Amino acid sequence: MAEIEVIKSASSNIVTSKDIYLNTGLIGPYNTTQDINVFLQDQNGATVNPLATTYAANNLNAVINIPSPSGVSLEFPFSSQFTSYSTGDTGWRTQNAWFYYTPPAYPAKYAKLKNTVTSEYFYELETPLTVNGITSTRRFVDLAGGQTWSVTGNLNIATLDKLTGLIFLRVPVNISTAGTWANAISNALSYSVTINGITYDDWYCMAKSEMDITFSVFATATNWIDPVSSAVIAQISATPSAILTADTAPSVTTSCLQTVFSTSGFLSQGIASKATLTNKFMIYVHDGRNLIS
């Protein structure tokens, strides 16, 4: 609502300066010889049309409809590459708007990590979020919303990250028999599986940006572990010990990006030959944003 005080000058030749108030708060002076245009906008700059207006005794009342908050604002990863070198790679997904995430204009909840200095900081969310009717602050859940990862309904093969909205296969896909980097990415596009009664057939090989936001702290001195179950995804001292991503390297005709496990327990970025896939694997990802509320 706005309160506008207007006192007209007794003479049209005299310029009078009066003040404008918004909800009794002083906005500033204005020239009484000129009209005043009031623009109502939301936080995104879009025009807001009032439901009703009344004007009496220099008081203008505007009734504004404020939309009810809805949806969850997620930390969906940005793309790490725009140029595409193979259908289904990171650049191809960028060009096809896969990474173009627009959060709700009026989110009811925000997905963010809990601000605590404990061993659980990377696994716990500040706000409880709901998946399949189960509400919790746990970041990683199965597609039924819990943390049982039951073999029933194939729940044991996939994990949903409630921070990013990404679904990833908990059992990494070895691509040593794919033949080439492009074939491995193509295999992901044709992958289909039914989990908890729903068929998921829109899979891609994980990009560097997705790997960084989801897995970057899960290496130990000897293994690369699953974020929830602590199951070994890869042994650093054995093979496979590196993951290829769907990104490519500057030497685009021969190299792609890979994450290598070091004995110190950290993940380091490097390059690998697109033609040499022996003892390397990729992780499949899927968009699960619609499962989170």
Summary of the structure (lengths in Angstrom):
residues: 293
radius of gyration: 27.2
end to end distance: 32.8
largest distance: 92.1
contacts: 847
relative contact order: 0.13
helix: 11%
strand: 35%
